[in-house]
């Protein structure tokens, strides 16, 4: 069977299972992977087992990192460390710049913490600010999205960016650095979009039906800022240190030590240990209570690992079907301007998949699997593959509507109607995706890293 036909069958089947049949994303990815493998060339006896082998290789590459990120996120929330970071931003910028403080807090916290959790944390603060100011409620809500939504889709160790770095063979420090470099100006410009949205969707805060507003902790009950910030910044420093020493002093003892400490698995493990220590010290937990909290965190991380590794198996089976060689022939004949075309195509495919099935992470995983199966190189792009990953991440922000869980979290936690959510959330996320794409194309041109 023609590899392109197999590709179309696989992608159509995957989207149909998720959208029409409401099948869990992991089950859909594995089912589509097995069907693609059965249609692909090779010994019939190993066509199912090679799906499991591909799945296992991805788990080995990113499973520990995602699990530790889930632990770090839970500890930051339960210890009050995340709350301390938010309050520090507010104190630094002042109440007049509260929207910038919410954006900055969301930007930082969403690096190790899943978006939904960050939004849950920051919404009470947005509601508290409205009670004091009696204005700009939608601005406060959308500012959280402008920060947290961007790093969730562009900066590891969140699952989508982490998976793309692994699939495309991108150095993790480069993915983190470029994700922040593109994400920061995207969030800043996104804040301007938030202000425009607030002007046209200016509504007051509505009380939760039959629910009391949560009371914040006293300031002296929270850990210090640097103690709170350490689990976030430590892995970034260690992973970056490994990349720098490899470039400057490769082969030396310093480079070898940095290679060990900067391994993402160890770096995230050390960070998780610090986060757990902060949680125990600030809340006085027993070891049993700590273990129970970690069990909960790891269960949530386990679901993400399954979906991410399922996407890896999906891409591996597309390669086994021969998609890479077939598409490479088309690419080789494309000539000049190919890099820009591929980046725009990656953005468009990710956007369509996001609009179709709702999950940004699944959109990134599926799109990256397809493009990795093609075997796109930096020579084809004319720039580092990190820009392909960033284009896919940017696309996963576009097409956010009622089939996305984030849409409903934003609506329900914010007390907004569906129409108000479409006018604010959907417009903002689409704008963020387009802005991030523009910066991706700009940096790919002026800083190709090829």
Secondary structure, DSSP 8 states (H G I E B T S, - for coil): --HHHHHHHHHHHHHHHHHTS---HHHHHHHHHHHHHHHSSS-GGGTTHHHHHHHHHHHHHHHHHHHHHHHHHHHHHHHSHHHHHHHHHHHHH-GGGHHHHHHHHHHHHHHHS-HHHHHHHHHHHHHHHHHHHSS-HHHHHHHHHHHHHHHHHHSTTSHHHHHHHHHHT--HHHHHHHHHHHHHHHHHHHHHHHHHHHHHS-------TT--------GGGS--HHHHHHHHHHHHHHHHHHHHHHHHSTTSHHHHHHHHHTSHHHHHHHHHHHHHHHHHHHHT--HHHHHHHHHHHHHHHHHHHHHHHHHHHHHHHHHHTTHHHHHHHHHHTT-TTHHHHHHHHHHHHHHHHHHHH--HHHHHHHHHHHHHHHT--HHHHTS-THHHHHHHHHHTTSS-STTSHHHHHHHHHHT--HHHHIIIIIHHHHHHHHHHHHHHHHHHHH----
